[in-house]
Amino acid sequence: MDTATWIALFLLFFIIWLTMKSTKKKRQRNILKIRRLHKKKGGVTMSEVIKRFVDKECIITTMNETVTGIITAVEENWIVVSPAGNPEAGADIISLDYISRIREYPRKKNGKRRTVIT
């Protein structure tokens, strides 16, 4: 292939990458906007729902990553997540505004952890 073809392919992939990046940011803004409107209406807050999962091992999906661990505390707009295997290793603090999904870690009948594909 000649140089012009390589440049055209590079520009095509660059434009596709920019488009994908902007749509992800738009999706994140829309989710935050919906949550703010829900708070103004006075519905059930996310922290009240998450209190069911305290002291349980959970898979928490945010907009950018997935965190696995035991939810140790739920504060006003934050949750504290400790690593499941070693609670002394440190904790993650996650804002409730960025959480899109929380589920309890699935277990087999004998109590062992199942393999989860996120």
C-alpha positions, -999 to 999 in steps of 0.1 A, spaced: 0 0 0 11 35 -6 14 63 19 -19 80 9 -38 48 17 -21 45 51 -29 81 60 -65 77 49 -69 46 71 -53 63 100 -77 93 97 -107 70 94 -98 51 126 -91 84 144 -125 98 135 -142 66 146 -123 67 179 -133 103 185 -169 95 178 -170 66 202 -153 87 230 -179 115 227 -209 91 228 -196 76 260 -193 110 276 -229 118 264 -242 86 280 -225 94 313 -239 130 313 -274 116 306 -272 91 335 -261 118 359 -289 141 347 -315 114 353 -302 107 388 -302 144 397 -339 147 386 -348 116 406 -332 131 437 -352 163 432 -385 144 430 -377 129 465 -378 92 455 -359 64 473 -323 73 474 -296 50 461 -279 48 496 -311 34 511 -312 6 485 -275 -2 489 -278 -7 526 -291 -42 518 -257 -51 505 -236 -40 536 -213 -68 548 -219 -88 516 -194 -95 488 -206 -76 457 -197 -68 421 -200 -30 416 -201 -17 381 -193 20 376 -192 39 344 -155 32 339 -146 0 358 -158 -30 378 -149 -33 415 -153 -65 435 -153 -65 473 -173 -63 505 -193 -32 510 -184 -21 546 -202 13 549 -227 34 531 -225 72 538 -244 101 523 -233 97 487 -204 73 491 -198 36 497 -167 20 511 -156 -13 495 -129 -35 510 -112 -63 491 -128 -96 497 -98 -117 504 -78 -92 525 -98 -65 542 -67 -49 557 -53 -43 522 -71 -10 518 -105 2 507 -120 19 477 -144 48 481 -170 51 453 -195 79 446 -230 67 442 -235 90 412 -212 69 391 -225 34 401 -246 18 374 -250 -17 388 -245 -36 420 -251 -73 425 -242 -99 451 -214 -122 441 -229 -154 429 -221 -186 448 -224 -223 441 -245 -247 463 -214 -255 484 -207 -218 490 -177 -214 467 -176 -184 444 -187 -188 408 -168 -175 379 -183 -142 368 -178 -127 334 -184 -89 336 
